[in-house]
């Protein structure tokens, strides 16, 4: 692993942040308690005074932080050096779903919850709808907005200007491709999805053992990212009102496109992140991987046999004149509303992700893809030329892609159910090579029924 002064992205460190399911939760009582509001206080609340901040940060305090980030003690040491009276206890309560399940249990019990918690972008609504997160606005977080990529700030912001968390890392989606396979078959990097479909048919016809890509039938994360790129608005929540549009015109366009390619058998649909999928990447079964900005580091550690053969490019476009992308993965630091030390906890969340040295450490030590504008324009970071990608400036490719991610995409407060229902409907249709457009309708119906049972007022597309 390179030193903290290097941005080398060719480390074999295997990491990924999935858009995981967040575990079942009954929302009826929470909706009643919220009275139709999104929960928490508005950031229009009176700001905490500097005098109160100074006092809190000089008062001996122990904070508990739930996080799955490896070796995060290095970043925490920077915070404790600046604020020696504050000590941070790190607890790994699991990554993604296991942590969220434990957190909900603690919140329901009224004890055992941490002060701060690692939380993925897509899980934030699950906890704001239950009034579980502290609005960081009154603690100075709003002043950080311009330090972060615009769309990431949109992901952590509430309808009334609340700041529910501080962005830590991101996953703008792009395409990793095998240059050697493309060259062998005379395939140009597809600029549009029509080009991509034509290349998929051409490649598989020329070599039946090779597919242009694999759209995993178990990976709702990728589907959400592709919906995001296409401009879909599958969910829109306002208090107890939710609009569900997973089978609207944009979604159906996506369903018809990928469903057709799956039926034709010119793309793979096997589950990802399995032994067979890793083996497929190593032996050249797939010529591309539609992935996120964390993908290059992950792939370099998981497909070592293919070193030097891969390159990076933006996703193919629906409208080449209007480049766009979606996001897959990324996380934040949030503060639990029940904390007894809100000032210290809020300042920790802000420092951890906005302090230049700490933010840089995440990029160099954990190889997270940055959320801060400063790092995404740092010559050392964007100028890195990993040999695994033939010396290409892969970080620059994904930094540019990040600028095209739409900032208005929203998540539902029951992503766990959306993921389960997608896998059993849309994902199954891909695996079975059946009617994906019809499966979208089933997904819509199941989600609508679930939302109504949870007390939401539901509008459909």
N, C-alpha and C positions, 0 to 999 in steps of 0.2 A: 504493500500500500504506500503510495507516495506521501511525502511529508506535507505538512499543512501549507507549505509554500507552493505546492504544485497543484494544478487543476487537471492532472492526467485522468482521462475518463476511460482508460483501458484497463483499469483494475478488474481482476476477476471476481470482485465482491459481488455476491448474488443478492440482489434485493429487488423487491417490488412492493408497490402499495396498491392493492386491489380496491376496486369499488365493491367492498364486501357487503353482504347482507348485514343488517344491524340487530337482528334478534327480535322476536315478536314482543309487542308491547300493546296493552290495551290503552286506547287514547280517550275513551269516552269521558272518564272522570277528569282528565286533564283539560279537555275542551270545555267542560262545564266550569272548571276552576278558572280557566283563562277568560271566560265570559266573552269568547269570540276574539280576544286579543291574541297576539303572538307570544305573550308572556314576557316577563322581565320588565325592567324600567326603560324608559326612552332615554336616549343619549342627550335629550334636551334637559335632563335632570341637572341640578346644580353641580358644576365641576368640583372635584375634591381640591381643597386649597393646597398650595405648595407647602404651607406650614404643616398641614396634616401628613403630607407625603414625607417630608423630612423627618418628622417625628416617628412615623411608622417604620421608615427604613433604617432608623438608628435603634429601634427597639428589638432586643433579642427575640427571634421568632424562628420556628421551624415550620416549613411548608412541605406538604407531600405532593409529589408529582407522579402521576401515572403515565408512563410512556414506554413504547416498545423500541425506541431508537437505540441502536447499539452504541456503546461507548460515549453516551451523552454527558458523562461526568466531565469531559473536557470543556464543553460549552458552559455547563453549570458552574465550573470553577471560575470562569470569567465573571459571572454574575456575583458569586460570593466574594470575589476579590473587590469588586466595586462596592458591594454592600455586605461588609463582614459581619454585621449583626444578624443577617438572614442566612439560615441553613436550609438546604433543600434535600429532602429525602426522596430518592427515586424508587419507584415500585413498578416492576413489569407485571401488569395484570393480564397480559395477553395482547396479541395484535389484532386490531379490528374487532370482529364479532365477539370473541371471548371477553375482551375488555369492556365493551359496551354492555354486555349482559351483566357483568359484575357491577358495573357502574349503576345500572338501573336497579339492581337488587339493593345496593347501598342507599340509593336515593329513596327508594320505597321504604326502607327500614328507618330512614332518618339518621343513620350513623354509618361511619366507615367510608364515606366518600372522600376523595382527595381534594386538595385545594385547587390544583391545576390538572389538566388532562389532555393527552394527545387525542385529537379527533380529526377524522378525515372530512374533507369538504362536504361530501354527500350525506354525512351523518349529522351535520349541524341541525337541520330542521327537526330531526327526531328528538333532540334535546331542548330546542327552543320552544317547541309546541307544548312541552311539559314544564316550561318555566324553570329549567334547571341550570341555565347558563347566566353568568353575570354580564351585564352590559358594560363593556370596557371603556365606552365613550367618556364618561365622567372622570375617568382616571388618566386621561390624556391620549388614549389610543387614536382618536380621530385625527390627531396631528400627524400620524404616521401614514395616512392614506397615500400620499404621493411617493412614498418610498417603495410601494409594492405595485406589481403589474396590475393594471386596472381590473381585469376580469377576476383576479383573485380577491380583490377587495369587495367586489360584488358578491362573491360567494360567502363572505363572512359578515355581510351587512344586513340589517333588518329593514323592514319597510318604513320604520319611523326614524331611521338613522342610527339604530343601535349597532354596536360593534361586538359581535358575539365571539370572535376569536381573532388571533393574529396568524396570517399565513406563514407556513414554514417551507413547504416544497410543493412542486407542481408536476403535472404530467400532460403537457400539450401533446396531441397525437400527430405522429408522422408515419413514414414508411421506411423501414429498413429493407434493403434488397440485395440480392446476390448479383453483383456486377458480372461475375464470371458466367453465370447462367444466362443473364440477359444478353451478354455479348455472344455467347455460343448460339443463341437462337435468334439473334438480330432483333431483340426487343428494346425499344426505347423506354426510358422512364415515363410511365403514363402520367400525363398532365390532367386528364379528365377521367371520370369513372367509365365513360364509354371506351376510352383507350384501354383502361384497366380490364374491362370485360373482354375486349378483343384480344388482348395479350393473354388472358387466362385461357381462352379457347385455343389460341395458336400454340401456346406452350404445351398444354396437356395433349393436344393432338400429335405434336412432334415427339413427345416423350410421356407416355401414359403413367410413368412412375413419378412424375414431377407435377406439382400444382403451383400455380402462381402464389396462392396464399391459403391460409387456414382461418376460417371464421368459426371459432370454437362454439359449439352448441351449448356449452355450460357457462359462457362468459357474458353475462349481462352488462358488465363494465364496458366492454368494447362496443356493444350495441348502443348504450347510452352515449358513448363518445361519438359514434357515427351519427346518431340522431342530432347531437349537439352541433356537429359540423354541418349537417344538412339544413340547419336553421329551425329544427323542430322545437316546440314548446310543450313537451309531454305533461308537465305538471306546473300548476300555478296555485299557490296557497295563500290565503288571507284569513288568518284566524281559523275559524271552523268551516270556511268555504274553500273548496278545492275544485279546480278544473283539471280533468284527466283527459289527455288527448294523445294516447299512444297508438291510435289507429286513424289519425287524421291523414290528409293528403300527402304530407311530407313523409310520415311514417310508412304509408302504403307504398310510396315510391321506393323507399328503402327496402321494404319487405319484398316487393316484386323484383327488385334488382338482385338482392342476395339469394332470395328463394329460387329464382331462375337459375343462377349460377350453381347453386347446390343441387338442384334437380338434374342439371346437365352433367353433373359430376366433374366439373372443371376446377372446383375449389375443394379443399378439405374442410371437414366440419368436426374433427375429433376434439375431445376435451383438451384444454391446454394445461400447462404446468404439471404434466404427468411424465412418467418415464418414457412412454412411447413418443410423446410430443418432443421431449428433449432429444431423443434419438433421431427423430425426423429432421430436426433442425441441423443436427451434426452431419447427417448423411445427405443433405441437400434435397429432401423431399419437398420443401417449401422454398420458393424463390423470393418471397417477401414475408415480412411480419408487420402487420398494422399494429403499432404499439405506441407507447408514450415516451416522453423524454427520459424516463428512467430505464427504458428498454436497452439502449446501447451498452450501458454498464452491465446490466443483467445478462445480455446475450454474450458479451465478451467472456463471462465466466461460465456460461452454460453451453456454449457451442465452440469450445476452443479449437476443435478440429477444422473450423472454417475461418480461422484468423486471416485477415487481409483480404477476404473475399466480399465483405459487406460494405455497403454505402448507405447514406441516409438521404431522404428527400421528403418534401411535404406530402401529405395525403393527396391523391387525385381529387379533382374539384368537380362539383356539380356545375359551377359557373366559373370558368377560368379567369374571367374578368374581375371576379370578386373573391379573392382567396380567403378561405376560412378553415378553421379547424375546431375540434372539440378537445376535451380534456379527459384523461383517464388517470385517476389517482391523485396523490398529493394530500397533505395534512396540515393541521394548524395546532396552536396551543390555545385552549379555552380555560376559563376559570369557572368553577362550580359556584353557583349562587349562594350556597350554604356556607361557604368558607368564613371562618372567623377572622381571617386576615386579608380582606379584599384588596387593600392598597398594595401590600407586599406581593400578593399573588398576581395582581394586574400588572404591576411593574415588571415582575419576572417574565410574564408572557410576552410583554413588549420587548424587553431587553433581549430575551433568548433569540428572537427572530428578526429584530431590526438592528441590533448592535452589529457594526460592520465585521468585527472579528468573529463573533459568534456565527453570524450568517455565513461567512466565508468558510468557517470550520465545517458546517453541514455539507457544503459543496466539496470540500477537499478530503474530509475524513469519512463521512458517511456516503459521499457521492450522491447526495440528493440534488435534484434539479432546482435551481434557485427560484424564489418568488420575488426577490428584490431587484429593482431596476438597476441598481448599482452593479450587482454581480453579473447581470445579463448584458452589461456593456463593458465589463472588465476585459481588457485585451488579453490578459493571461487566461481567463476562462474561455472566452469565445475563440481564442486563437489556438487552443489545444488541438494537436494533430495525432490522435491515437493510431498506432500501427494496425490495430484490428480492423480499422475502417480505411486502410490504405492511405493514411495521412490526411484524410478529409477532416475539415473543421466541423465536426458533428455537433458540438455545443452551439456553434453559430447557427447551424441549420435549425435546431430546435428553439433557439432564442428568437429567431425570425418567425418561426411558426407560432410561438407564444403570443406574438403581437396580433395574430389573426383570430384568436379565440374570442367568441362572443361573450359578453359580460352579463347577459340577461338570462342564461339558463338556470332553471331552478330544480330543486330536488323535492320529492314528497316526504312527508313526515313518517312514512312507513316504507322505507326503501327495502327492508327485509321482505315484505310481502310482494313488492314489485319484482324483486329478484327471483323469488320462488315461483311466482306466477309466470314470469317470462321464460324461465327454464322449462316449465311444464307445458308451455304453449308454443311460443316463438322458437325457443331453442330446440324443442322436440320436433318442430316442423322442419328445421334445417337438418337435423340428424336423420329424420325419416324421409327427407326429400318430398315432403307433402306441401300443402298450400300455406305458405308463410303469411300471405295477406289475410287469409281467413283466420290464421292463428292470432294475428294482431287484434282482430275483433274479439276473440275469446279472451285475450289478455285484458282488453279494455273492459269487458263485462265483469271479469273476476275482480279487477281492481275497484271498479265502481261499487260492486256489491260489498267488498271489504270496507271501503271508505265509509259507506252509509252505515254499516254495522258498527263502525267506530264513532259514529256521531257527526260525521262531516256532512255538510250540504254539498252535493256533488253536481257539477256541470260537466257535460261531455263535449267532445269536439264536434 
